[in-house]
Amino acid sequence: MQLGNSTGLEVLLGNSSDTGVRNVEQVLVPILDILILVLGVGGQTMVMVILCGRRRRGMRRTGQSPQSSTTGTGTDVLLLALSAADLLLLTVLPFHTVAIAMQHWPFGDFMCRLVGFLGSACSSASVFTLATLAVSRYLTVVTPARAYCLLSPRRMSIAAALLWVPACCLAAPQLVFRFVGIPRRAPDGLACFAFLSHQDQLIYGLFHFLVAFLVPLTTIAVAYSSIFMFLWRTQHVRRAPQVERYQSKVTQTSAMLVLAFTLCWLPSYGLTLALLEAKSSEATGASPRYGPFSVFARFMATSSTVMNPILYVLMSQKFRQDLLRLFKKGEQRASEAVAAA
């Protein structure tokens, strides 16, 4: 049940026969979405400001122009791309919020297609970026000399842009085949559906699960397992303690980002696959009730856009220092403005 999938929205638009549950969803979902929007937009904007500030400080130190600058790190570029994908994902959230609150899709066929496409593309780009972060972390820890050449900011910028190619290809069916129709269990309103055929929906859902979730997470698990084994094997080798601590801390932060993504999106994918399977096997037309769990799964999926900034601040000392510097600069500007007034 990504933000781009119709299955979860169909659940909230009438899969439950309990009117009271639907009324609670109409109130609870907008409240949760507003909370996610405020925290997500604020947090991701803060991360992007910090990362861009690092690049500007690096250019001032080296005297480079923005066009020729190679300052910063490849990791910062990927983190910036991840925040951009999350921010773009948040832009489609209000459309689903309004649809759930109104219990029908009021935005027309074009927005149905566009919102579905953006939701699928952004979520796929996020997990592809996380997989690339894991691989880059593996190269940085295990083969630092090679990583210095391969993971330059310029190359990582190109890689981050290219990650959107498979993400957009994976989301293309959302743009082509989505349509607005009348659901069987909510005949008084319109809903945004993904495919005419349930078989096509099932094939696409399974393919999306494999390509945009299972395969990247397998790559991530292998990368971090290899890092762990490398650090374990070399823990008795004489190395600079500060370098060892830094590499271990960064690895922990990256692993926590992946764990948060998995916990946030797994209920959503699990619910989508369960609903598709239930629909394909139903004989009487009665659909299982997943109303409360669908709200939980949807909230977990949208909260993925909030988790990354929280983990940066809690687990990265460098980010905490940058955040403190940003607040001090804001206080200084506020004081100057008051003094000038």
C-alpha positions as CSV (number, residue, x, y, z in Angstrom):
1,M,0.0,0.0,0.0
2,Q,2.3,2.7,-1.2
3,L,1.0,6.2,-1.4
4,G,0.6,5.4,-5.1
5,N,-1.4,2.2,-4.7
6,S,-5.1,2.1,-4.9
7,T,-5.6,-1.0,-2.8
8,G,-5.1,0.8,0.6
9,L,-7.2,3.7,-0.4
10,E,-10.0,1.3,-1.5
11,V,-9.8,-0.2,2.0
12,L,-10.3,3.2,3.6
13,L,-13.1,4.1,1.2
14,G,-15.4,1.3,2.0
15,N,-13.8,-2.1,2.7
16,S,-15.3,-2.1,6.2
17,S,-18.9,-2.3,6.8
18,D,-18.6,-0.5,10.1
19,T,-19.7,3.1,9.6
20,G,-18.2,4.1,13.0
21,V,-14.7,2.9,11.9
22,R,-15.0,4.9,8.7
23,N,-16.0,8.0,10.7
24,V,-13.0,7.6,12.9
25,E,-10.7,7.2,9.9
26,Q,-12.1,10.4,8.3
27,V,-11.0,12.3,11.4
28,L,-7.9,10.4,12.5
29,V,-6.2,10.1,9.1
30,P,-6.1,13.9,8.4
31,I,-4.8,14.6,11.9
32,L,-2.0,12.0,11.5
33,D,-1.2,13.3,8.0
34,I,-1.0,16.9,9.2
35,L,1.5,15.7,11.8
36,I,3.5,13.9,9.2
37,L,3.5,16.9,6.9
38,V,4.7,19.3,9.6
39,L,7.4,17.0,10.9
40,G,8.4,15.6,7.5
41,V,8.7,18.9,5.7
42,G,10.4,20.6,8.6
43,G,12.8,17.8,9.2
44,Q,13.8,17.2,5.5
45,T,14.2,20.9,4.9
46,M,16.5,21.1,7.9
47,V,18.6,18.2,6.6
48,M,18.8,19.8,3.1
49,V,19.8,23.2,4.6
50,I,22.6,21.5,6.7
51,L,23.9,19.5,3.7
52,C,23.9,22.6,1.5
53,G,25.6,24.6,4.2
54,R,28.4,22.0,4.4
55,R,28.9,22.3,0.6
56,R,29.1,26.1,0.8
57,R,31.6,26.0,3.7
58,G,33.7,23.6,1.7
59,M,33.7,25.9,-1.3
60,R,34.8,28.8,0.8
61,R,37.6,26.8,2.3
62,T,38.9,25.6,-1.1
63,G,38.1,28.8,-3.0
64,Q,36.1,26.8,-5.7
65,S,33.2,28.1,-7.7
66,P,29.8,26.3,-7.6
67,Q,30.4,25.1,-11.2
68,S,33.8,23.5,-10.5
69,S,33.3,22.5,-6.9
70,T,34.1,18.9,-5.9
71,T,33.8,19.6,-2.1
72,G,31.7,17.6,0.2
73,T,31.3,13.8,0.1
74,G,29.4,11.3,-2.0
75,T,27.5,10.3,1.1
76,D,26.2,13.9,1.5
77,V,25.1,13.9,-2.1
78,L,23.1,10.7,-1.6
79,L,21.6,12.0,1.7
80,L,20.5,15.1,-0.2
81,A,18.9,13.0,-2.9
82,L,17.1,10.9,-0.3
83,S,15.7,14.1,1.4
84,A,14.6,15.4,-2.0
85,A,12.8,12.2,-2.8
86,D,11.0,12.2,0.6
87,L,10.0,15.9,0.2
88,L,8.5,15.1,-3.2
89,L,6.7,12.1,-1.7
90,L,5.2,14.4,0.9
91,T,3.7,16.6,-1.9
92,V,1.3,13.8,-2.9
93,L,0.2,13.1,0.7
94,P,-2.5,15.9,0.9
95,F,-4.3,14.4,-2.1
96,H,-4.8,11.1,-0.3
97,T,-5.7,12.9,2.9
98,V,-8.5,14.8,1.2
99,A,-9.7,11.7,-0.6
100,I,-9.9,9.7,2.6
101,A,-11.6,12.6,4.5
102,M,-14.2,13.0,1.8
103,Q,-14.5,9.2,1.2
104,H,-14.1,9.7,-2.6
105,W,-11.5,10.9,-5.1
106,P,-12.4,14.5,-6.1
107,F,-9.4,15.5,-8.2
108,G,-10.1,13.9,-11.6
109,D,-8.4,11.4,-13.8
110,F,-5.2,13.3,-14.6
111,M,-4.3,13.9,-10.9
112,C,-5.2,10.2,-10.2
113,R,-2.5,9.2,-12.7
114,L,0.0,11.8,-11.7
115,V,-0.3,11.3,-7.9
116,G,0.0,7.5,-8.4
117,F,3.1,7.9,-10.5
118,L,4.8,10.3,-8.1
119,G,4.0,8.2,-5.1
120,S,5.4,5.1,-6.7
121,A,8.5,6.8,-8.2
122,C,9.5,8.6,-5.0
123,S,9.2,5.6,-2.8
124,S,11.2,3.5,-5.3
125,A,13.9,6.2,-5.6
126,S,14.2,6.3,-1.8
127,V,14.9,2.6,-1.4
128,F,17.2,2.6,-4.4
129,T,19.1,5.5,-2.8
130,L,19.3,3.6,0.5
131,A,20.7,0.6,-1.3
132,T,23.3,2.9,-3.0
133,L,24.2,4.4,0.4
134,A,24.8,0.9,1.8
135,V,27.1,0.0,-1.2
136,S,29.0,3.3,-0.8
137,R,29.4,2.7,2.9
138,Y,30.8,-0.8,2.2
139,L,33.4,0.6,-0.3
140,T,34.3,3.4,2.2
141,V,34.9,1.1,5.1
142,V,36.5,-1.9,3.2
143,T,38.3,-0.2,0.4
144,P,38.8,3.4,1.3
145,A,41.4,4.2,-1.3
146,R,39.2,2.9,-4.1
147,A,36.1,4.6,-2.6
148,Y,37.9,7.9,-2.7
149,C,38.2,7.6,-6.5
150,L,34.8,6.0,-7.1
151,L,32.6,8.0,-4.7
152,S,33.3,11.5,-5.7
153,P,30.5,14.0,-5.3
154,R,30.2,14.5,-9.0
155,R,29.9,10.7,-9.7
156,M,27.4,10.3,-6.9
157,S,25.4,13.2,-8.3
158,I,25.2,11.4,-11.6
159,A,24.3,8.1,-9.8
160,A,21.6,9.8,-7.7
161,A,20.0,11.2,-10.9
162,L,20.2,7.8,-12.7
163,L,18.5,6.1,-9.9
164,W,15.3,7.9,-10.9
165,V,15.3,6.1,-14.3
166,P,14.4,2.7,-13.0
167,A,12.1,4.3,-10.4
168,C,10.2,6.2,-13.1
169,C,10.0,3.1,-15.3
170,L,8.6,1.1,-12.4
171,A,6.0,3.8,-11.8
172,A,5.1,4.2,-15.5
173,P,2.1,1.8,-15.3
174,Q,0.6,4.0,-12.7
175,L,0.6,6.9,-15.2
176,V,-0.7,4.8,-18.0
177,F,-3.3,2.5,-16.5
178,R,-4.8,4.4,-13.6
179,F,-8.3,5.5,-13.8
180,V,-11.1,7.0,-11.7
181,G,-14.1,4.7,-11.2
182,I,-17.0,3.8,-8.9
183,P,-16.0,1.2,-6.3
184,R,-18.4,-1.6,-5.5
185,R,-18.5,-0.9,-1.8
186,A,-18.8,2.8,-2.1
187,P,-21.2,3.4,-5.0
188,D,-21.9,7.0,-3.9
189,G,-18.4,8.3,-4.8
190,L,-15.4,7.9,-7.1
191,A,-12.1,6.1,-6.3
192,C,-8.7,6.2,-7.9
193,F,-7.9,2.6,-9.2
194,A,-4.6,1.2,-10.6
195,F,-5.7,-1.4,-13.1
196,L,-8.8,-2.6,-14.9
197,S,-7.8,-6.3,-14.3
198,H,-7.2,-7.7,-10.8
199,Q,-4.7,-10.1,-12.4
200,D,-2.7,-7.1,-13.8
201,Q,-2.8,-5.5,-10.3
202,L,-1.6,-8.7,-8.7
203,I,1.3,-9.0,-11.1
204,Y,2.3,-5.4,-10.8
205,G,2.1,-5.5,-7.0
206,L,4.3,-8.6,-6.8
207,F,6.8,-7.1,-9.3
208,H,6.9,-3.8,-7.4
209,F,7.4,-5.6,-4.1
210,L,10.4,-7.6,-5.6
211,V,12.1,-4.8,-7.5
212,A,11.5,-1.8,-5.1
213,F,11.6,-3.6,-1.8
214,L,13.0,-7.1,-1.6
215,V,15.9,-6.9,-4.0
216,P,17.2,-3.5,-2.7
217,L,16.9,-4.7,0.9
218,T,18.7,-7.9,0.1
219,T,21.5,-5.8,-1.4
220,I,21.5,-3.6,1.7
221,A,21.6,-6.6,4.1
222,V,24.5,-8.1,2.2
223,A,26.4,-4.8,2.2
224,Y,26.0,-4.2,5.9
225,S,26.7,-7.9,6.8
226,S,30.0,-7.6,4.8
227,I,30.8,-4.4,6.7
228,F,30.2,-6.1,10.0
229,M,32.3,-9.1,9.1
230,F,35.1,-6.9,7.9
231,L,35.1,-4.8,11.2
232,W,34.9,-8.0,13.2
233,R,37.9,-9.5,11.4
234,T,40.0,-6.4,11.8
235,Q,39.1,-5.4,15.3
236,H,42.4,-6.8,16.7
237,V,44.5,-5.1,13.9
238,R,46.2,-1.9,15.0
239,R,44.3,0.9,13.4
240,A,43.6,4.5,14.4
241,P,40.9,4.3,17.1
242,Q,39.2,7.5,16.0
243,V,38.9,6.2,12.5
244,E,37.5,2.9,13.7
245,R,35.0,4.6,15.9
246,Y,33.9,6.9,13.1
247,Q,33.4,4.1,10.6
248,S,31.5,2.0,13.1
249,K,29.3,5.0,14.0
250,V,28.5,5.8,10.4
251,T,27.7,2.2,9.7
252,Q,25.3,2.1,12.7
253,T,23.5,5.2,11.5
254,S,23.1,3.8,8.0
255,A,21.9,0.5,9.3
256,M,19.3,2.3,11.5
257,L,18.1,4.2,8.4
258,V,17.5,1.0,6.6
259,L,15.9,-0.7,9.6
260,A,13.5,2.3,9.9
261,F,12.6,2.1,6.3
262,T,11.9,-1.6,6.5
263,L,9.7,-1.2,9.6
264,C,7.8,1.7,8.0
265,W,7.1,0.1,4.7
266,L,6.8,-3.6,5.5
267,P,3.2,-3.3,7.0
268,S,2.1,-1.4,3.9
269,Y,3.5,-4.0,1.4
270,G,2.2,-6.8,3.6
271,L,-1.3,-5.4,3.6
272,T,-1.3,-4.8,-0.1
273,L,-0.2,-8.3,-0.9
274,A,-2.7,-9.7,1.6
275,L,-5.6,-7.7,0.1
276,L,-4.6,-8.8,-3.4
277,E,-4.5,-12.4,-2.4
278,A,-7.8,-12.1,-0.5
279,K,-9.5,-10.6,-3.5
280,S,-8.2,-13.2,-5.8
281,S,-9.6,-16.0,-3.6
282,E,-12.9,-14.5,-2.5
283,A,-15.9,-16.5,-3.5
284,T,-18.8,-14.7,-1.9
285,G,-17.8,-11.1,-2.6
286,A,-17.2,-10.4,1.1
287,S,-13.9,-8.7,1.6
288,P,-11.8,-9.0,4.8
289,R,-11.8,-6.0,7.1
290,Y,-8.5,-4.4,7.5
291,G,-9.7,-0.9,8.4
292,P,-7.7,-0.2,11.7
293,F,-4.6,-2.0,10.4
294,S,-4.8,-0.2,7.1
295,V,-4.7,3.1,9.0
296,F,-1.7,1.9,10.9
297,A,0.1,0.6,7.8
298,R,-0.5,3.9,6.0
299,F,0.7,5.9,9.0
300,M,3.9,3.8,9.1
301,A,4.5,4.3,5.4
302,T,4.1,8.1,5.6
303,S,6.2,8.3,8.7
304,S,9.2,7.0,6.7
305,T,9.6,10.6,5.6
306,V,10.1,11.7,9.2
307,M,12.4,9.0,10.4
308,N,15.5,9.9,8.5
309,P,16.0,13.4,10.0
310,I,15.3,12.1,13.5
311,L,18.0,9.4,13.0
312,Y,20.5,11.9,11.6
313,V,20.1,14.1,14.7
314,L,20.0,11.3,17.3
315,M,22.9,9.2,15.9
316,S,25.2,11.5,14.1
317,Q,27.4,13.9,16.2
318,K,28.3,15.8,13.0
319,F,24.6,16.5,12.3
320,R,24.0,17.5,15.9
321,Q,26.9,20.0,15.6
322,D,25.6,21.3,12.3
323,L,22.1,21.7,13.7
324,L,23.4,23.6,16.7
325,R,25.3,25.9,14.4
326,L,22.2,26.4,12.4
327,F,20.2,27.4,15.5
328,K,22.9,29.7,16.7
329,K,23.0,31.4,13.3
330,G,19.2,31.8,13.4
331,E,19.3,33.3,16.9
332,Q,22.0,35.7,15.8
333,R,20.0,36.8,12.8
334,A,16.9,37.3,15.0
335,S,18.9,39.4,17.4
336,E,20.3,41.5,14.6
337,A,16.8,42.0,13.2
338,V,15.5,43.1,16.6
339,A,18.4,45.4,17.1
340,A,17.9,47.0,13.7
341,A,14.2,47.5,14.4
